[in-house]
């Protein structure tokens, strides 16, 4: 027997009393729990800080017994630019050397801050970070970059819209 989401909501709307409230709460919190599981796409985030610096957070979990190395780069069209790295033998492009710095994040990961390039960003850019051999990337249009605030980072997530929808449906059917 196959039940879709709307059938389940209809079933809950017909229940009465405390049992109904308990089942609705159990269903909503179960769905929220599944949606809030961390996914791979959250390993890299790009935003604009209040002073218009570009920030790229790379949250790849380090491998045990390996030296943590990082490389931050971006590409637009066929051109890739290395922004910052601590990999031996690799060097960032000269125009980024004095304009970028990297700091370690807790409990793991690195944050690149790039000063003075927000206005020069290409329209479509792929931001990449590689840590100890593992690479993640995200492609963004210049106009879709958000401010680095907790609210804007939450609203950027498609999961947040699903959470809001579920809470709305829950309250309208209570």
N, C-alpha and C positions, 0 to 999 in steps of 0.2 A: 504494500500500500504506500503510495507516494503522497506526501503532504507538502505543499508549498507554503511559503511564508504567509500569504494572505489567508489561507485556510486555517493556519494556526492562530492568527490574530482573530479571525471570526470565531473560532472555538473559544478563545479566552474572553471575547466580548459577551458570550452567552452565559458564562459562569457567574454565580452570585456568591456573596458572603466572603468569609475569611479565607476559605479554600481558594477562591478565585484570586484574591489578592496575593496569596502566597505563590500560586502557580504563575501569575503574571510576573511577579518579582523574580522568581526563579528563572523564568524564560529570558527576561530582559537582561539580568545579570549574567546569565550564561552566554548570551549573544555578545554582550559587551566584553566578557572575558576572552572570548575567541578573537574579537576584533582588536583587542589591545595587545595581542602577542606581537613581539617585535619581529619585523620582517626585514629582509636584506636591504630594501630600498631606504631604510632609515640609517644606513651606514655612512651616507654622505649627505650633507646639507649645505646649501649655499645661500647667503643672505647679505644684505647691506647694513653695516653698522650705522649708528647715529651720526658719526663723523664722515659718512660716505665711503668708508673703507670696505673692501670686499672681504667677506669671511667665508672660508670653506672648512667645515668640520668633517673629519674622517674618523669614523669610529669602528675600525676593523679590529677585532679581538686579536691580540698577538699570539703567535705560536709559541708553545713552551720551548725552552732551551734554544731560542733564536735571538740574535741581536736585532732589535727593532730598527728598521730602516723605513724611510718614507720618501715618496716623490709626489709632488703636486704639479699638475699640468692642466692645460686647457687646449682645446682644438676648435677651430672654426674653418669650415671648408676642408681643404687639404693641408692646412698649416697647423702643426702642433707646437706648443711652446712649453718648455719646462720652467715652472715658476720658482720652485724651491725644492731642495733635496739634501739628504745627508748620506746618500749613497756614494761610496768611494769610487772615484773615476768619473762621476757625472757632475755636471755644472749647470746651474740655472742660467738662462739668458741674461746678458749683462744689464739690460734695462729693468730686470726684476730684482737683481741682487740687493740693491740698497732700499728697495721699496717693499720687500716682503720679509716676514719673519714667521717662525713656527714655534708654537708652544705645545707642551704635552697636556692632554686632557685626563681627568680622573673619571672612572677607574682605568680607562685605556683610550688610546687614540691621539690624534694630533689636530691642531687648529692652525690653518694658514690665514694670515691677515695680509692683504695686499693694499698698499696705500697709493692713492692717486690714479687709479685706473678705471674707476667706475664709469666715467664719461666716455672712455675709449673702448668699452666692451663691444665686441661684435654683436650683431642682432641675434644670431643663434650660436650658442657656445656649449661645448661639452666639457664639463669639469671632471677631472679624473684624479684619483689618489691611489697610490700603490703603497701597501705596507707589507714588508717581508714577503714579497712575491704575489700577494693577493691584491687584485685591482677592483675598484668600484667606480662607477661614473654616473653622472646625471646630465641630461641635456636640457637647457633652459633658454628661453627667449629673454632678451634684455629687459623687456617690459614686465616679465613675470617674476623678477627678483623681488623678494619681500624684505621688509625691515627685520633686523635680528631682535625681535621681542618675543616673549613667551606666547603672547596671543597670536601674533602673525604666524609664528612657526606652527602653532596648533591648527590654525585655520588653513594652512597650506596643505595639511594632511587630509587626504580624501577620507580617511578613517574617521576624522572628527565630524564630518558631515553625516556619516552613517550613524554615529553615536547620537548626534542631535536629532536626527530623524527618528531613531528608536525611542529616545526619551519623549519626543513629541507624541508619537503614537501611543506610548505607554500612558501618558497623562490624559490623552483624549479618550482612551478606552477604560479609564479607571472610574 
